[in-house]
């Protein structure tokens, strides 16, 4: 199981950095760099689901410009929002 989780994390890390919209790449990629290794399977599921959302929508959710869809209003999204806010406050 650990090898499968490691492979999954590597794939998610790659996807987080290569979405095609630079601003969201920087947010999700940096989050992945900092936190992906510590996410449990449930959080990985939430992160992966967020990666499936179109860039502009996910970006608006992270910035708080739009309320996220109920299915994506997760602890992981809240964690990404806090991470982004802290990064911008530096």
N, C-alpha and C positions, 0 to 999 in steps of 0.2 A: 504493500500500500504506500509506504513512504516514497518509493521510486515513482509511482504513478502520480502522487501529489507533486513531486518535484517537477516531473514532466509537464503537468498541468500549469504549475506556476511559471515555468519557462515560456509556455505558449501564451499565457495571459500577459506576461511581461512584454513579450514581443508585440502583441496586439495593442497594449496600452501605449507604446511608443510610436506605433505606425498606423494611426487612424486616418491621417490625411489632412487634418485641420490642426495646424501647428499649436494653437493655443490649448486645445484639449490634449494634444500629445504631451505638452509640457506639464499639464496638471496631472493627468492620469499616469504618465510615465514616471514622474517624480514620486508620486504616491506609490507606485509599484516598486520603485527602487527602495523606498524607505520602509514599506509595510507589507509587501506581498508575502514575504517569507514567514511572517507571523500570523497570517490569516488562516482561520480554520476552514473546513469544507463549506460550511454555511456562508461564511463571508466571501469565500471564493466564488460560490454560486451567485451571490449578489453582485460581486464585481464583474463577473462574466456577463451577467444579464445587462449591466450598465454598458458594457462594451458593445452590446448589440443594439443600443439606442443610437439613432442618428446624431452625428457630432453636434450640430447646432442645438438640438434639444437637450442633450446631456450637458452641454456647456451652460445653457440657460438655467438648468436645475442646479448645477454646482455653484453658479454665481448668485443664485437666489432670485433670478429675474422671473422665473416661472415656478409654480409649484410642481413637484414631480408627480407623475402618475402614481397611483396608490401602490402598484406592484413594485415600483422602484424606490419608494419612500422608505428606505431601509437604514439600518445602523451603519452599513458600509458607506452609503451615500452621505450620511451625516458626518462620518469620519473623514471622507474626502473633502467635504466642505470645510471642516475645521482645519484640515491640513493645508488647504489652499489659502484660507484666511490667514493662518499663521505665517505661511511662506510670504504672503504679500505684506504682512506687517513688519517683516524684517528689514 
